[in-house]
Amino acid sequence: MGSQCRDVAYLSASMPVNMGDWWFDIATSDHFWIRRRFEVMSRVADSAVRNARHAAEIGCGNGLLQRDIEDHYGIPVAGFELNEVALQKNVSRLSPLYCYNIHQRNPEFRGHFDLLLLFDVLEHIEDESGFLQSVKFHLAKFGTLLINVPAHQFFYSDYDRAAGHVRRYSVNELARVAEQNGFKVRALTYWGLPLVPLLLVRKAMSMQRSNGKAGFDSRGHTMNALLSLLARCEPLPQRFLGTSVMAVLENQA
């Protein structure tokens, strides 16, 4: 899947974000973790995605999730992003792209979307409640917000620092933040249980020489295929342990 030149609507000025640009080169459509994340989303939120009339992804990055939803569900997902590098690498085909700061709260987007995706973004944000309130501005009442975040602060490592993560979450912590900001939890699960040993190894390694990149590199096709098989060996939903947390939330306000 190659990138292509896409038109971007600039509603805000582009700006640096708290995330390493190297991630957009390592995170590809066939990466085992990207594939498993999409599988988990399809398992816990299939109907919400399938029935969406107006969908958007906040922090869409290089468009991997947008492209997967386009290919599997046949619907566009508007992409909001501030990182110019990510916008240039975006691989979606049907979905409109916006350089847009959600705190700007453009009136045209007020309550417009019945589905918003916030995948691996919230952990980069210092003021999570302020950010979620701006997210809510864009979401219809009783609309669905899908969130994915890294799990368990114990696993916080050099990789997290290099990736710009402020924190990691437990299921209870994510549920608390969601409920404090007017969302009702419809589904909540850890995922990535078989990958926990890899996180422990990653935490034990010093990644300063590679700026953390080694923490996500699947190191070749064979290893990527093996890790993809391993990642599927878990029951879902589950609240025991995992490398990530995914939540399906309903906007109550």
Sine and cosine of phi, psi and omega as CSV:
sin_phi,cos_phi,sin_psi,cos_psi,sin_omega,cos_omega
0.00,0.00,0.95,-0.31,-0.02,-1.00
-1.00,-0.06,0.37,-0.93,0.05,-1.00
-0.99,0.15,0.30,-0.95,0.01,-1.00
-0.58,-0.82,0.29,-0.96,0.00,-1.00
-0.97,0.24,0.88,-0.48,-0.01,-1.00
-0.91,-0.41,0.52,-0.85,0.12,-0.99
-0.96,0.27,0.70,-0.72,0.01,-1.00
-0.84,-0.54,0.78,-0.63,0.10,-0.99
-1.00,0.03,0.87,-0.49,-0.06,-1.00
-1.00,-0.07,0.99,-0.12,0.07,-1.00
-1.00,-0.05,-0.33,0.94,0.07,-1.00
-0.68,-0.74,0.32,-0.95,0.10,-1.00
-0.96,0.28,0.63,-0.78,0.08,-1.00
-0.92,0.40,0.44,-0.90,-0.01,-1.00
-0.39,-0.92,0.36,-0.93,0.06,-1.00
-0.90,0.43,0.54,-0.84,0.08,-1.00
-0.85,-0.53,0.26,-0.97,-0.07,-1.00
-0.99,0.16,0.91,0.40,-0.05,-1.00
-0.34,-0.94,0.64,-0.77,0.00,-1.00
-0.96,0.27,0.77,-0.64,0.01,-1.00
-0.90,0.44,-0.40,0.92,0.00,-1.00
-0.86,0.51,-0.43,0.90,-0.04,-1.00
-0.86,0.51,-0.56,0.83,-0.08,-1.00
-0.95,0.31,-0.29,0.96,0.09,-1.00
-1.00,0.05,-0.55,0.84,-0.02,-1.00
-0.99,0.13,-0.60,0.80,-0.01,-1.00
-0.98,0.19,0.96,-0.29,-0.01,-1.00
-0.85,-0.53,0.21,-0.98,-0.11,-0.99
-0.90,0.44,-0.45,0.89,-0.03,-1.00
-0.99,-0.14,0.08,1.00,0.03,-1.00
-0.89,0.45,0.69,-0.72,-0.11,-0.99
-0.84,0.54,-0.60,0.80,-0.04,-1.00
-0.95,0.31,-0.64,0.77,0.06,-1.00
-0.89,0.46,-0.67,0.74,0.02,-1.00
-0.90,0.44,-0.70,0.71,-0.02,-1.00
-0.92,0.39,-0.63,0.78,0.03,-1.00
-0.85,0.52,-0.67,0.74,0.02,-1.00
-0.92,0.39,-0.63,0.78,0.04,-1.00
-0.88,0.48,-0.67,0.74,0.01,-1.00
-0.90,0.43,-0.70,0.72,0.04,-1.00
-0.85,0.52,-0.70,0.72,0.00,-1.00
-0.91,0.42,-0.51,0.86,0.01,-1.00
-0.95,0.30,-0.70,0.71,-0.14,-0.99
-1.00,-0.09,-0.26,0.97,-0.11,-0.99
-0.64,-0.77,0.47,0.88,-0.09,-1.00
-0.84,0.54,-0.74,0.67,-0.08,-1.00
-0.92,0.39,-0.60,0.80,0.00,-1.00
-0.90,0.44,-0.64,0.77,0.01,-1.00
-0.96,0.28,-0.71,0.70,-0.08,-1.00
-0.89,0.46,-0.56,0.83,-0.08,-1.00
-0.99,-0.14,0.10,0.99,-0.04,-1.00
-0.92,0.39,0.71,-0.71,0.08,-1.00
-1.00,-0.10,-0.64,0.77,0.01,-1.00
-0.72,-0.69,0.94,-0.33,-0.07,-1.00
-0.87,-0.49,0.52,-0.85,0.06,-1.00
-0.53,-0.85,0.49,-0.87,0.10,-0.99
-0.91,-0.42,0.83,-0.56,0.04,-1.00
-1.00,-0.03,0.84,-0.54,-0.12,-0.99
0.97,0.24,0.80,0.60,-0.14,-0.99
-0.96,0.29,-0.23,0.97,0.04,-1.00
0.85,0.52,-0.72,-0.70,-0.03,-1.00
-1.00,0.00,0.26,0.97,0.23,-0.97
0.99,0.11,0.28,0.96,-0.04,-1.00
-0.89,0.45,-0.69,0.72,0.00,-1.00
-0.94,0.34,-0.66,0.75,0.07,-1.00
-0.83,0.56,-0.73,0.68,-0.05,-1.00
-0.91,0.42,-0.66,0.75,0.02,-1.00
-0.89,0.46,-0.67,0.75,0.01,-1.00
-0.93,0.37,-0.63,0.78,0.10,-1.00
-0.84,0.54,-0.75,0.67,-0.10,-0.99
-0.95,0.32,-0.60,0.80,-0.11,-0.99
-1.00,-0.08,-0.50,0.86,-0.07,-1.00
-0.92,-0.39,-0.23,0.97,0.05,-1.00
0.95,0.31,0.41,0.91,-0.01,-1.00
-0.83,-0.56,0.54,-0.84,0.08,-1.00
-0.98,0.19,0.45,-0.89,0.04,-1.00
-0.75,-0.66,0.95,-0.30,0.00,-1.00
-0.84,0.54,0.69,-0.73,-0.04,-1.00
-0.94,-0.34,0.83,-0.56,0.08,-1.00
-0.96,-0.29,0.80,-0.60,-0.06,-1.00
-0.41,-0.91,0.52,-0.85,0.05,-1.00
-0.95,-0.32,-0.30,0.95,-0.07,-1.00
-0.99,0.14,0.90,-0.43,-0.04,-1.00
-0.88,0.47,-0.62,0.79,0.01,-1.00
-0.87,0.49,-0.71,0.70,0.01,-1.00
-0.90,0.44,-0.68,0.73,0.00,-1.00
-0.87,0.49,-0.63,0.78,0.00,-1.00
-0.93,0.36,-0.43,0.90,-0.03,-1.00
-0.99,-0.12,0.04,1.00,-0.12,-0.99
-0.89,0.46,0.77,-0.64,-0.10,-0.99
-0.97,-0.24,0.08,1.00,0.06,-1.00
-0.92,0.40,0.33,-0.94,-0.06,-1.00
-0.88,-0.48,-0.64,0.77,-0.12,-0.99
-0.98,-0.21,-0.26,0.97,-0.21,-0.98
-1.00,-0.02,0.74,-0.68,0.06,-1.00
-0.93,0.38,0.56,-0.83,-0.01,-1.00
-0.90,-0.43,0.68,-0.73,0.01,-1.00
-0.77,-0.64,0.76,-0.65,0.27,-0.96
-1.00,0.09,0.96,-0.27,-0.24,-0.97
-0.47,-0.88,0.78,-0.63,0.10,-1.00
-1.00,-0.05,0.90,-0.43,-0.09,-1.00
-0.90,0.44,-0.37,0.93,0.06,-1.00
-0.93,0.37,-0.26,0.97,0.07,-1.00
-0.93,0.36,-0.49,0.87,0.10,-1.00
0.79,0.61,0.87,0.50,0.03,-1.00
-0.85,0.52,0.77,-0.64,-0.04,-1.00
-0.82,0.57,-0.53,0.85,-0.03,-1.00
-0.90,0.44,-0.34,0.94,-0.03,-1.00
-0.98,-0.19,0.01,1.00,-0.05,-1.00
-0.87,0.50,0.88,-0.48,0.05,-1.00
0.85,0.53,0.39,0.92,-0.14,-0.99
-0.99,0.16,-0.51,0.86,-0.17,-0.99
-0.98,-0.18,0.72,-0.70,0.10,-0.99
-1.00,-0.05,-0.12,0.99,0.09,-1.00
-0.60,-0.80,0.82,-0.57,0.11,-0.99
-0.84,-0.55,0.62,-0.78,0.03,-1.00
-0.89,-0.45,0.75,-0.67,0.00,-1.00
-0.75,-0.66,0.98,0.19,-0.13,-0.99
-0.98,-0.20,0.91,-0.41,0.08,-1.00
0.86,0.52,0.75,0.67,0.03,-1.00
-0.84,-0.54,-0.71,0.70,-0.16,-0.99
-0.86,0.51,-0.52,0.85,-0.01,-1.00
-0.93,0.37,-0.22,0.98,0.03,-1.00
-1.00,-0.01,-0.13,0.99,-0.20,-0.98
-0.98,-0.21,0.81,-0.59,0.04,-1.00
-0.92,0.40,-0.78,0.62,-0.04,-1.00
-0.99,-0.12,0.99,0.11,-0.10,-0.99
-0.92,0.39,-0.60,0.80,-0.01,-1.00
-0.94,0.35,-0.67,0.74,0.06,-1.00
-0.87,0.49,-0.63,0.77,0.01,-1.00
-0.92,0.39,-0.70,0.71,-0.02,-1.00
-0.91,0.42,-0.51,0.86,0.07,-1.00
-0.92,0.39,-0.59,0.80,0.09,-1.00
-0.94,0.34,-0.57,0.82,0.11,-0.99
-0.86,0.50,-0.73,0.69,-0.04,-1.00
-0.86,0.51,-0.56,0.83,0.02,-1.00
-0.81,0.58,-0.57,0.82,-0.10,-1.00
-1.00,0.00,-0.15,0.99,-0.14,-0.99
-0.97,-0.25,0.73,-0.69,0.05,-1.00
-0.90,0.44,0.44,-0.90,0.10,-0.99
-0.87,0.49,0.73,-0.68,-0.09,-1.00
0.93,0.37,0.18,0.98,0.13,-0.99
-0.95,0.32,0.24,-0.97,-0.09,-1.00
-0.96,-0.27,0.72,-0.69,0.13,-0.99
-0.90,-0.43,0.84,-0.54,0.08,-1.00
-0.98,-0.21,0.81,-0.59,-0.02,-1.00
-0.84,-0.54,0.69,-0.72,0.20,-0.98
-0.80,-0.60,0.71,-0.70,0.00,-1.00
-0.61,-0.79,0.37,-0.93,0.10,-1.00
-0.94,0.33,0.51,-0.86,-0.14,-0.99
-0.98,-0.22,0.55,-0.84,0.22,-0.98
0.92,0.39,0.93,-0.36,0.02,-1.00
-0.87,0.50,-0.43,0.90,0.03,-1.00
-0.85,0.53,-0.51,0.86,-0.04,-1.00
-0.99,0.13,-0.04,1.00,-0.03,-1.00
-0.85,0.53,0.76,-0.65,-0.16,-0.99
-0.58,-0.82,-0.08,-1.00,0.08,-1.00
-0.85,0.53,-0.56,0.83,0.04,-1.00
-0.87,0.50,-0.72,0.70,0.00,-1.00
-0.86,0.50,-0.69,0.72,0.02,-1.00
-0.89,0.46,-0.69,0.72,0.00,-1.00
-0.90,0.43,-0.56,0.83,-0.02,-1.00
-0.99,0.15,-0.15,0.99,0.01,-1.00
1.00,0.05,0.37,0.93,0.02,-1.00
-0.98,0.22,0.74,-0.67,0.09,-1.00
-1.00,0.07,-0.54,0.84,-0.08,-1.00
-0.36,-0.93,0.19,-0.98,0.22,-0.97
-0.84,-0.54,0.27,-0.96,-0.18,-0.98
-0.82,-0.58,0.53,-0.85,0.31,-0.95
-1.00,-0.06,0.22,-0.98,0.04,-1.00
-0.89,0.46,-0.61,0.79,-0.01,-1.00
-0.93,0.37,-0.63,0.78,0.02,-1.00
-0.91,0.41,-0.67,0.74,0.02,-1.00
-0.92,0.40,-0.65,0.76,0.04,-1.00
-0.89,0.45,-0.65,0.76,0.01,-1.00
-0.89,0.46,-0.75,0.67,0.00,-1.00
-0.88,0.48,-0.66,0.75,0.00,-1.00
-0.90,0.44,-0.74,0.67,-0.05,-1.00
-0.92,0.38,-0.57,0.82,0.05,-1.00
-0.90,0.43,-0.39,0.92,-0.04,-1.00
-0.96,-0.29,0.33,0.95,0.16,-0.99
1.00,0.08,0.42,0.91,0.06,-1.00
-0.93,-0.35,0.58,-0.82,0.11,-0.99
-0.98,-0.21,0.75,-0.66,-0.01,-1.00
-0.98,0.20,0.88,-0.48,0.05,-1.00
-0.99,-0.10,-0.55,0.84,0.05,-1.00
-0.41,-0.91,0.52,-0.85,-0.07,-1.00
-0.42,-0.91,0.77,-0.64,-0.02,-1.00
-0.46,-0.89,0.56,-0.83,0.32,-0.95
-0.97,0.23,0.41,-0.91,0.19,-0.98
-0.50,-0.86,0.30,-0.95,-0.06,-1.00
1.00,-0.01,0.33,0.94,0.00,-1.00
-0.79,0.61,-0.71,0.70,0.00,-1.00
-0.92,0.40,-0.25,0.97,-0.04,-1.00
-1.00,-0.07,-0.03,1.00,-0.02,-1.00
-0.83,0.56,-0.69,0.73,0.03,-1.00
-0.84,0.55,-0.55,0.84,0.03,-1.00
-0.92,0.39,-0.58,0.81,0.05,-1.00
-0.92,0.39,-0.59,0.81,0.03,-1.00
-0.91,0.41,-0.63,0.77,0.06,-1.00
-0.91,0.41,-0.68,0.73,0.00,-1.00
-0.88,0.48,-0.64,0.77,0.01,-1.00
-0.90,0.43,-0.56,0.83,-0.03,-1.00
-0.98,0.22,-0.35,0.94,-0.04,-1.00
-0.99,0.10,0.53,-0.85,0.18,-0.98
-1.00,-0.01,0.84,-0.54,-0.07,-1.00
-0.93,-0.36,0.23,0.97,-0.08,-1.00
-0.87,0.50,-0.58,0.81,-0.05,-1.00
-0.94,0.35,-0.44,0.90,0.00,-1.00
-0.96,-0.29,0.16,0.99,-0.01,-1.00
0.84,0.54,0.45,0.89,0.06,-1.00
1.00,0.05,-0.13,0.99,-0.11,-0.99
-0.88,0.47,-0.56,0.83,-0.05,-1.00
-0.88,0.47,-0.33,0.94,-0.04,-1.00
-0.95,0.33,-0.23,0.97,0.00,-1.00
-0.84,-0.54,-0.19,0.98,-0.05,-1.00
-0.94,0.33,0.84,-0.54,-0.03,-1.00
-0.99,0.11,-0.06,1.00,0.19,-0.98
0.85,0.53,0.81,0.59,0.16,-0.99
0.97,-0.23,0.33,-0.95,-0.10,-1.00
-0.89,0.45,-0.70,0.71,-0.06,-1.00
-0.90,0.44,-0.74,0.68,0.02,-1.00
-0.90,0.44,-0.64,0.77,0.02,-1.00
-0.88,0.48,-0.67,0.74,0.01,-1.00
-0.91,0.42,-0.66,0.75,0.01,-1.00
-0.91,0.42,-0.68,0.73,0.01,-1.00
-0.92,0.39,-0.54,0.84,0.05,-1.00
-0.90,0.43,-0.68,0.74,0.06,-1.00
-0.91,0.42,-0.69,0.72,0.00,-1.00
-0.88,0.48,-0.67,0.74,-0.08,-1.00
-0.88,0.48,-0.43,0.90,-0.05,-1.00
-0.99,0.14,-0.10,1.00,-0.10,-0.99
-1.00,0.04,0.91,0.41,0.05,-1.00
-0.40,-0.92,0.51,-0.86,0.12,-0.99
-0.99,0.17,0.52,-0.85,0.07,-1.00
-0.67,-0.74,0.60,-0.80,-0.10,0.99
-0.97,0.25,0.35,-0.94,0.06,-1.00
-0.48,-0.88,0.51,-0.86,-0.04,-1.00
-0.84,-0.54,0.48,0.88,-0.02,-1.00
-1.00,0.04,-0.86,0.51,-0.10,-0.99
-0.21,-0.98,0.47,-0.88,0.05,-1.00
-0.11,-0.99,0.04,-1.00,0.06,-1.00
-1.00,-0.09,-0.29,0.96,-0.01,-1.00
-0.62,-0.78,0.28,-0.96,0.11,-0.99
-0.82,-0.57,0.73,-0.69,0.11,-0.99
-0.85,-0.53,0.69,-0.72,-0.04,-1.00
-0.77,-0.64,0.61,-0.79,0.16,-0.99
-0.94,-0.34,0.91,-0.42,-0.10,-0.99
-0.88,-0.48,0.50,-0.86,0.04,-1.00
-0.91,-0.42,0.75,-0.66,0.02,-1.00
-0.96,0.27,0.88,-0.47,-0.06,-1.00
-0.99,-0.11,-0.20,0.98,-0.10,-0.99
-0.98,-0.19,0.00,0.00,0.00,0.00
